[in-house]
Amino acid sequence: MQTLWLARHANRQDFADPDWAATADRPHDPGLSPDGVRQAKQLGRRVAALGADRIVSSPFLRAVETAYHAADAMDTPILLEPGLGEWFNDDWFETTPDTLDPATLAARFEHVEIQQPPESCRQPTYPESRHRALARLGATGQCLADRHAGETLLLVGHGITVQGVLHGLVGEDVPDPGCPLASLTKVVTRNGAWTIARRNDTSHLENGARAADRLA
């Protein structure tokens, strides 16, 4: 039996402040808003009791910052995986979105570990259709499960990350009800078959779910 916990990042800075992107150095890579930091800390306290062996995060700042608060509570390393990253949708991005490099993230967040050599499961390419993004995310989820067989993993990413990993592990007919910010989803496997044990759990959040209009 293996368990994967899937978390969407907490509330992001540009959701709380729509004018933020106009003057940002990396307008497509916001960190967390002040209430997002509180959500991430609440998520961290919840996942501290889950017994995860390691955390694997999308390299986008909002996901890494969310993962950091979980790692701080768990004293667990964070690995960066580009394959868990955002959907490179050309309606959202004019070009490949700019994110911080792994060394900068490792210097900023003490739990981030740089793999030597870097061994990403998948790399997103721009532009990317939704079908292609789901396929990439599903393949990444399977790759990580195989690579860390027998371990309990916490994967931190975006709304579409959760749907894509479920798409790849459980099946393409998995419903998509959306994914609240800072929510948890649990999938388990027995005899090679993955099933959803919990979906979109926000019971750890003081104010419940904060759903956004898009899978970001």
N, C-alpha and C positions, 0 to 999 in steps of 0.2 A: 504493500500500500504506500502511496505517496500523496502528499498534500501540497497544493499550491494556493497561496492567498494572493488575490489580485486587488490592488488598491489604486483608486484614482487620486491624483494630486488634490491638495486642498485649494481653497479659493485663491485666485491669481490676482496680481496687482492691477492688471488692466480691466478685470471685471469690476473691481471696486472703484477704480479711477479711470474712466474711459479716455481721459485726456493724457494719460501717462505715456502712451506710445508716441505721441507727437514729438517729444523731446528725448526719447530713449535711445541709447547707443545701439541696443539690439531690440527693436520694437516687437519682434516675434518670439522673444524669449523672456517673458516676464517672470519674476520671482513671485513669492506669495504676498498677499495683502496682509495687513495686521490681523484681521480676523482669520485669514488662512493659516497664519502661524499658530493661532490658538487651536484651530481645527487639527493641524498636523500634530500638535502636542497631545491632543486628546486621542488621535489615532495612535500615536506612539505608545501611550499608556495602555491602550487596548491590545496592541500587537505584542507588547512585552510579555504577555502571558501565553502567546501562541506557540512558542517553542520553535520558531523559525531558525534554521541553521545559517542562512545568509539572505541578504536583500539584493535584488537586482533591479536597477532603475534605468528608466529612460534618461538620456543625457540632457534633456531640457531642464532649465533651472528650477521651474516650479515642481517638477517631479523629484529632482535631486534634493531640493530643500525639504520636501515632504519626507523623503526617505531618510534624510539626516535626523529628523526628530524621532523617527521610528528606531533608527540605529542607536541614537543616544539613549533611548529607553532600554534597548535590548543588548547594548554593547556588542553589536554585530556588524561585520564589514558590509560595505556597499560596493557592488560591482556595477559598472556602467555597461549598458547594452544598447547600441544604436537601433537594433531591431525592435525594441519596445517603444521607439520614439513616435512622435506625432505623425499624423497623416499629412503627407506633403501635397496638399490639395492646392491646385493653382487658382482656386477661388479665394483662398486665404493668403497665399504667398506668391509674390512676383518672381521669386527665385528660391533656391535652396535656403531655408531659414538658418540664420547664423546663431550658433550656440557656443558656449565657452568650451575650450579644449579640456581634455581630461586632467592634465597637469594643473590647470587653474582651478578646476573643481576640487581636486584632491588637496590643494593648498588651502582652499576656503572651507572645506568640510572634512574634518579629520577622519571620518569613518570611510571615506572613499578610497578604494584601493585600485591602483593601476595594474592591470594584468600585464605580465611580461612573458612572451610577447602578447600584444592585444589579440584576443580571439573572439571577435564578435560573431554572433550567430547569423545575423543578416544586416545589411545596410540599406536603408531606404534610398530611393532615387527620385529625383524631381523631373517632371511632375508625376503624380501617382494617383491612379483612379482609386475609388473606394474598394473595388474588388481586389485590386493589387495590394492595397494597404492591409486589408483583412488577411489575405494570403500570406503576406510578409510577417504579420503579427502572429498568425497561427503557427507558421513554421518556426518562428523564434520561440514561442512557448514550448513547442515540442522539443526543440533543440536544447533548451535550458533544462527541461524535465529529464531528458536523456543524459545530458552532461552531468547533472547533479542527482543522478538516480538514487533514491532512498532518502534524500534530504527533503526537509520542509522548506519551501522557498516563499519569500514575500516579493512579489513583482510589483513595482510602482511605476505607473505610467499615466495614460490619458483615458478619456472615455472610450475611445476607439481601441485602445490597448486591451481593455477588459473584454470588449466584444470580440476582438480579433483572436485573442488567446482562446476564448471559449469556442469560437468558430473553428479553430484548428484542432482543439483537443476533443470537444464534445460533439461537434458536427455543424454543418452549414445551416441547419434548420433551427439553430438556437434563437429564440425570440430576442428582440432588441428593445427593451423597455426604457432605454436611456441609462445613464450611470451618474448618480449623485456625486458631488465633490466629496473627497475624503471617505468614500464608502469602501466597504470590504466585500469581496466575493470569494467563496471557497470552492475549489474543485478537488476531487479525490479520485484516485484510480485504484481499482482492484482487478487483478488479472488482465491488465492492459486496457480496461475500459474506463474512460473518464466520465464522471457525473458531477453535476452541480449540487453541492451540499448546502450552500447559502448564497444569496444574491442580493447585492446592493444594501448591505447591512450598514445602518448609520446610528445604531443604538448608542455608540460611544460619543456622539456629538451632542453638545449641550442644546443646540438649537435645531437638531434634526438635519434633514437633507438640504443642501443648497444646490439644486440642479441648475445647470446653465442651458442656454438655448442651443449650443452646439457641442459636439464631441471634441473638446479641446483640452 
